[in-house]
Amino acid sequence: MKILLVVPPSDFLAQGYGVKAKVKAGQLPPLGVGYIAAYLERAGHEVGILDATAMELTVEQAVDQVASAAPELVGLSVLTNYAPHAKQLAAAIKRRLPQVKIVLGGAHATYFYEEILDDMPAVDHVLYGEVDTVIADYVQALGSQADFSKIAGLVHRDGATGKIVVNPPPAAVADLDATPMPAWHLYDLSLYRPLPFQARRKPVFTMITSRGCQWARCTFCFQAGYSKAAFRRNSPERTVDEIEILHRKFGIGEIHFWDDTFIYDEEWMARFVGELKRRRLDVTWVASGRVSAMTEAMIRLIKEGGCWNVFLGIESGNQGLLKAMKKGITLTQVRNALDLLNRHGIQTRAAFMLGLPGETPEMGRKTIEFAIEIDPTYAIFYAAHPRKGTELFDEAMNVGQFLSSEYLGMSRITYVPERYESAESLAKLIREAYRRFYLRPRYVWGVLCRIRTLDDLRELVLAGLLYAGLSDIFNPVRATASRMRQACGTVTALAFGPRARGN
């Protein structure tokens, strides 16, 4: 069967962060479609990948691309944040190509599979859970019009009654080393470019070495409430096998690991770093970690192995809120981890939530002050978005006010705790957080000191464009952002020359 796997069009920076400036950055290869494509190719099907987000396509342009490919089956890979985009695309495809079957999968399907067919009538089927081992069976059943009741993880409409039928979930993949590697050859690497200062070597590719979360208890996360399968991980040797192919065959210089938590097991990490050194793989990498795992020995290991940047979900500067969200870390551990990482020259990205249930504006300011105290390389402050299906959502239903049941982007406020006066008061606090953190003279000087090459200057200009575009966060007065964008546009022309057009 001829199959096209599609990432629906969406404006990641505009929706997620409120960026107004047009900057082609922040897109990295989506892994889900690559794994599914590998299984389908192994079963003998003809597969293509259309990343409409990275290609910056409109819905109409994406449909044109789908029509040009002439598939028999379209598979939509959907994150919950961008489910409305998938709904629009599915409807547009069905209007243009009514004979084409549409199946929806991805993270959104895993958690909201029971609702999708009602919400998206243009979608024919939903596959939820770890469908790696059943995707080929589904396509075979689709081609032969076999009994769908035998396909684990399938949600479909009964042919006689139209009633939605939910089949039992598929079994979790026990041995991740036995899974095929993603179909890397189907990606157009020219489409992908990380955010400014978020890569040391290019091109960059993404990898994931585990399924589930090693902690899986945080009240704001779907993993805590919905994840039924045990945490599993590739062996260090299999992980390095993938890196070696990406590096030697595709010229990849840096890996961004997308595991919920990559840095936590010192024994696994020692084998991983040892294998990288044995094969003489000169690659850099970025990953997430838990502050409780950031010991001196661990940090020495990851730096030796090529890690230069670590993402840490810190969430709050209030110990009581950390305990309430079952984060499993202490402020002392955070301080120690940041101190060690800073001293060893490893950059850090720290995430903080403001507007959690039970939080007061004074507690929010304490989080801002804590972020300044620990001094990560980058910090992101965003409004808490209690999501349906999480413990935090159930808690928030009893305190505070929901302004919207839908996710509207990280820069939009959908929930206001009861101790905040209004959504605007929370928005004002988030703007304050960014100004206080990034406009410190010490911070600005540190950024300027890191500019050593023309490429560094170009990255700084791109960062300036993004900063200027964050009008919903940084700029209560639109004229200021307009002036900044004009200034950045002038500097862009000087820094990029002929390359500026199209960036």
Summary of the structure (lengths in Angstrom):
residues: 503
radius of gyration: 23.0
end to end distance: 37.0
largest distance: 68.8
contacts: 1640
relative contact order: 0.09
helix: 46%
strand: 16%
